[in-house]
Amino acid sequence: MKRIIIIGGGITGLSAAYRLSELSGERNCPLDVTLIEARDRLGGVIHTVKRDGFLIDSGPDNFITAKPWALTLARRLGLESELLTTNEAHRRALVVRQGKLIPIPEGFLLMAPTRFMPVITTRLFSLRGKLRMAMDMFLPGRKGNDDESLASFVTRRFGREALDRVVQPLISGIYTADPETLSLQATMPRFLDLESKYGSVIKGMRAEAKLHKTKGSGARYGMFVTFRDGLQTLVHALGDRLNHVRFRLNERVVQVAKKAAGSAIPYWSVELKDGTSMEARGLIITGPSRHTARLLTGVDAELAEQLSAVQYASSAVVHLAYRRDQVAHPLDAFGCVVPITERRSIIAASFSSVKYEGRAPEGYVLLRAFMGGGLQQEMMQRDDEGLIVAARRDLDHLLGINAAPRFAMVHRWPDSMAQYAVGHLQRVAVIRKQVGLHKGLQLGGNGFEGVGIPDCVRAGERAAEELFRIL
């Protein structure tokens, strides 16, 4: 039997293990798979907690079906009947402007409007800002395909007001990143393609909506799904199906070495913190790129240097439970985003019990506030009580709350979100090429080609397929 070691028990590592299991059965090729995880549980940032009748996803709380890999995995696991779409009522988001919550104009898709009347009538932008956004339809498209920052692209096409008041907080809610350094090619290549093809982003989005006979209705909230009992349903299903895999929890890998380098496929030696080691023909390393870099320093210094260059941001999620009558705001949206120019402690808030059913008991609401990220790393220096106090201060003001929560919980996610700087895809290409020099080695995680759950599932499955192909 061919032995394979997977380092990391998050969704990437679990997806890799499950894909190896599928390939092993399909090709009648037995595999001996060991998965090593430093925590005492599987799932990584996916973690569901139940408390006092509340269902709390402490990390991500859903995934998008427009990227099909997580949905396809759920179907292969027989979980499709457990999926929930967002509640049809209140499918919109709010943004903070001068201390008030204002709806994001209908048809505003991440960084550009697709419908004119909602933008014309909104209080979110000044007349000058609205006219500047309309200039996109008359400005020539940029020549060449060099990477640029998301902030550069937005200000060039739509102006600074669009960036500061809507785009920055929306993008921060997805990538927790600074748009001044965030790579457009690595995060939102569609908008670059629209500019290249149509000369105008707005014209391009309207033309494609007409071509596909869809309305330019902005955020597709119906594409976001979760599981009835929380995202950990996916983790539990994978763990149950992988009963032939040896899971070694509470084990930390300190070093990786390559042996018998002269052979067609070398052995990989994995040294654990307790001084023991394991060997395998195949090795898949998942998790933050800087951690992978430390493990591979002795194997390939150039590869480790490229991996170390991928930066990560830390974040925290504060969960707050209230009686519904303690919150004055109608909560007629799925949540709100907060521009950095508002100088608040939170970067976004989600109204969890509005967004998905079954998240709070009757008569209660569950809120979650996001803190930290690339623009507010200093927030992570506060203790849990300090984060709760800061989150409550903002939400009390924005939502009209005048009571203490039934409970408050803090979940911290250090080095959890990769920051795709300008030139990121070029760096990834170098990393892929360098990994190709080491037979039997594959890497996965959110540090390469996507930060969402579907992206991580795809990364794990691709690592498994590439490894299986050469073994």
N, C-alpha and C positions, 0 to 999 in steps of 0.2 A: 504494500500500500504506500502511496505517495503521501508524505507528511507535509502539511501546510500549517503555518502559524499566522494568525491574524492578531495584530496589536491594536486594541481599541474596540470597545463594546458599544459604541454609539450606533446610530442608524446606518452609518456607512459600513462599519465592520459587520454588523448583523446582516445587512443586505449582501455583502460579499460572501458571507458564510452560507446564506440561503441559496445564492446563485451557484456556488460550488456544489451544494447538495443536489440541486436540480441537474447540473451538468453531469455529476457523478452517476446519477440514476439513468439519465438519458443515454450516456455513452458506455454504461456498464464498466465504469472505471472507479473502483473503490478509492476513497481518500481518507486520510487520517488528519482531522482538522482540530486544532487547538486555538481557542480565542482567549486572549489575555486582556484583562480590564483592571485598571488601577482602582476604580470605585468598588463599592460593595454591591452594586446593582448594574444591570444592563440599561441601555437607552441613551446615555449621554445627557444632552440637554432636554430630551423628551422625558418628562416625569409628571405623572398625574397623582394628585393628592385628593383624598376625600375627607371632609371635616364638617361636622354639624349639618349634614345634608347638602353641603356645597361641593361641587366638583371643580377642582382647580388644576389647570395645566400650568405648571410652574415655569416652563420654558415656552416654546412655540405652542400655539393652541389650534393651528389648522395648517393645511397645505393647499396649494393651488393645483387644479386639475388641468390647466392649460399646458403645464409641463407634465406629461403623462406617467412618469416612471413610478411615483408613489401610488397613484391610483391603480396602475397595472399590477403592482406588487400586492396591494390590498385585495384585488380580485383573485390573484393566484392563491392567496391565503384563504379565500372564502369569506372575506370580511365585507363585501360590498353592501350587504343588508344592514351593516352596523354604521354606515356612513350617514352623516347629517350635513345638509346644506345650511347656509345662513338663513335665519328667519327672514321671511319676505318683507315684513314690516320694517321700516326705518333703514333701508339699505342705502345709507349715505354716511359721510364722515364730516366732521367739523374741524375748523382750524381756529386757533386763538389769534385774535387781532385786538390790540390795545385792551387786553384783559377780558374781552368778550368772546363767546363762542359763535362763530359764523359758519354757515354751511359752505363747503367747497362747492363751487358752481357745478351744476349738473353737466356732464359731458367733459369735465376737466380730467384728462388722462395723464396722470403723473407729472407731466411738465408742459402740456399744451392743451388748449381748449379745442373741442370739436363742435361745440354749439355756441352760436354767437349771443343769443338773447340772454342766457343765464349769466354770461360774463358781463354783458352790458348793464344788467340790472343789479349785480352784486355790489355790496358795500365793501367788499374785500379789497378792491383795487381802486386807485384814483383814476380819473379820466385820462390823465397822461399815461398811467400804467396800462390801461386798456388799449389805448391807441398804439402804444409801443408793442404790445403783444400782436396786434393786427398787422404790424409791419412785417411779420414773418412771411406773409403772403406775397410781399413785394421784394424782399431782399433776395439777392442771388445766392444759390447754394455754394458752399465752400468747395474748392477744388482739392483733390487729393484725399487720401484716407488715413492720414496720420492721426494717432490717438490724441485726444484732448480731454480735459477735465469736464465733468458734467456741468460745473458752474460756468465754465467758459462757453460751452455750447448753449446753455439756457440764456445767458446774458447776451450772447451774440444773436440768437434768434428772437428772444422774447423780452429781453430787458431785465434789469436788476430787480425791479419790483416783483416780477413773477417768481424769480429765484428766492428772494428773501421771504415772501409772504406765503408761498404755497409749496414750491418745488423742494426747497431745502427741508422743511419739516416732513414732507411725504417721503423723500428719499431717506431721511434719517430714520423714519419709522421702519424702513425695509433693511437698510444696510448699517444703521447706526454710524454713519460715516460723514466726513467732511466733504461736501460737494466740490470744494476747491481742489481737492486732490484725487477724487474718485474718478476712475477711468470710465469714460463713456462706452468705449468698445467692449469692455468686460462686463458692464452692467446693463446698459440700455442701447444695444447696437441697433435696435429697430428704428430709433429716431434718427440715427446717422444714415441708415439706409433710405429712410423717407426723404431726408434732405437731398441725398445723392440722386434719387430717382425722380423726385417731383420738384426739387428746388425749394419747396416749402413744406414744413412739417404739417401744418394745418391742412394744406391742400392734399398732401399725401394721405393723411388719416381719413379725410372725407372721401377721397377717391377709393380707398381700399374698403371703407365701410359700405360704399355704394356697390362696389364690385362683389363683395361677399353678402350683399343684401342685409347688412346689419346696421343698427343705429349707432352713431358715434356717441354712445351713452357713458363714456368714461369708465370708471372702475367696474369690473365685472364681478360683483359681489357673489353671484351665484356660482362662480368657479371655485370659491373657497369652501373646503369641506373639512370635517373633523369626524371623530367617532363618538357614538352615543355615550360611551364610558370614558372618553378622553383619548388623547393620542397614544397613551401607553398601551392601548389595545393592540396597536401594531407591534410594539416591542414584545408584549406577552405572546402574541401569536407566533412571532419569529422564534422566540425562545422555546416554545412548546414544540415547534416543528424540527428544531435542531437538537433533538435529544441524543443524537449520535455525536454531537460536537462536545469536546471537553472545554467547559468554561472554567477559567481560572480567575476568579474575582479577588479583589484586594491584593493583586500582584502588580508590582511596578517594574517595567523594563528599564534598565539603565544603560544598556549598550547592545549594539548589533555588530556582528562581524561576518565577513565572507570567508569561507574556507574552500580549499581545493579549487582555487581560482583557475587552474589550468584545464579543468574539465569543462565539458559542454555546458552543464548546468551545475553551478557550485552548491555547496551546502551553506545554509545560513545559520549562524549561531546567535541565539538570543539569551543574553545574560540578565537575570532578575536581581532585584535589590537584595534578596536573601542570600545571594552568592551562587545559587544554582543556575544551570543553563540548559537550554534545549536546542536541538538542531532540526532543520527541516529543509526540504528541497525548494519549497516556495514560501515567500514571505510577503504579506500585505500589511502595510503600516498606515493607519488612519489617525485622524486627530489633527490638532493645530500644527501647521508646517514648522514652526520654530521648535516644537518638541521632536518632530521627526528629524529635524536638522541635527539636534543634539545626539540622537541615536546613531546617525549615519556619518558623523564627523570622521570617525576612523576608517570608514569605507570609501568615502568620496568627499574630499574637502570642498571641491567646486560645487557639487550638488548641495552640500550642506549650506554653503554660503548663499546660494540662490534661494533655498528654502527659508533661511533666516531672514531674508529681505521681505518676505510677506508679513506685513504687520497685522496685529489683531487688536481689537478693542474689547474691553470688559463692560458688562452691563448688569443691572439688577432689575428685578420685577417685584413690585410691592402690591400684594393682593389685599383688598379691603372689602369687608362685608358689612352691609347696612340694611336696616329696615327700609322698605321703599318709601315710606312716608317721611324719612329723615333726609331725603334727597329732593330738593326743590325743582331741579331741572327735569324736564319731561323725558330726558334720555331717549330722544327720538332720532338716534343715530347709533352706529356701531362703535363710535369712539371719537377721539379728537387727536390732532397733532399740534405740536407747539413749536413755532419758529424760535430759533436761537436768539433772535432779536427781541423776543419777549422777556428774556432774562428770568426764566423760571427754572425750577429744579427738575421738573419732569420733561421728557422729550415727546411723550405721547401717553394716551390713556385709552384703554379698551373697556367698553361696557359689556363684559363677558356674558352676563345673563340676558342681555338684549340680543346679542349676536347669535348665540346658540341656546336652544332649549335645554333644560335639565341642569343648568349650571348653578342655580340657587333655588332654595325652597320658596314656596308660595309666599308672597309678601315681602321678599327680600331681594336685594340686588348684589351682584358681585362685580367689583371694579378692579382693574389692574393698571398700575402706573409703571411706565418704563423710565429708567434713569441710567445715566452714564453714557456710553457710546463714545465715538471718536471725538465729539465736540465738547463733552463734559466728563472727561475721565477723572477730574478732581472729585466728583461726587462719590466715586468708589472708595475714597479715603474715609468716608463717614461710616460709623457703626450702624447696625440694623435699626436701632431706635432713631438715630439721626435721619436715616432714609425715610422711615415712616413719618416722622414729624414733617419733613420737607414735602413729601407726597401729599399728606393730609392738608397742609397749608395751601398748596396749589388747587387741589380738588375741592376743598371747602369753598374757596373763592369762585372757582369756575362753575361748580355744580350746585352751589347754594346748600351746602351741608353744614348743619349746626349741631352735630352730635358726634360722640365717639363711635368708632366702628364696633361691631360685635366682636370682630377679631381682625388682626393684621398679621400678614406673613411676608417675609422677605426671602427671595431666592436670588442668589448671586451666581453669575456665569462669567468667571474670569477667562480672558483670552478666548472668547467663544465666537466672535464675529470677525471674519477675515476682512481686511480693508484693501480693496482692489485699487491700488494707485495707478496713475497714468503709466502706461507701458506694461501693465500686468500680463496681458496675453502674450507679449513677447517673452516675458520671464517664464511663463508657464511652458512655452514652446521649448525653451532652453532646458527646463527641468525635465520635461518628457524625453527629450533627446538624451539627456544624461542618464536618466533611469533606464533607458533602453540599452545602455552599456552593461547593465548588471542583470544577467539572466536570472529569472526566478524572483525578481523584486518588483512589486507594484505599490503605488501610493494612492491614497484616497482621502477625501475629506472636503471641507468647504473652502479650502485655501486655493483652489485651482479654477474651477469653471462653474461656480454657482454656489450660493450660500443657503438655499432653501432645502426643505426636506426632500422634494423630488430630485434636486441636483445631487444631494448626498446619496440617495438610493442609486441613482445612475452611476455615480462615481464608484460605489462599492461593487455594483454589478459588472461594470466595465473592467475593474481591476481583477475580479474573479475570472472573467472570460479571457482576458489577456494572459493571465497566469495559467489557466487550464490549457490554453492553446499550445504553450511551449513545454509543458511538463510531459 
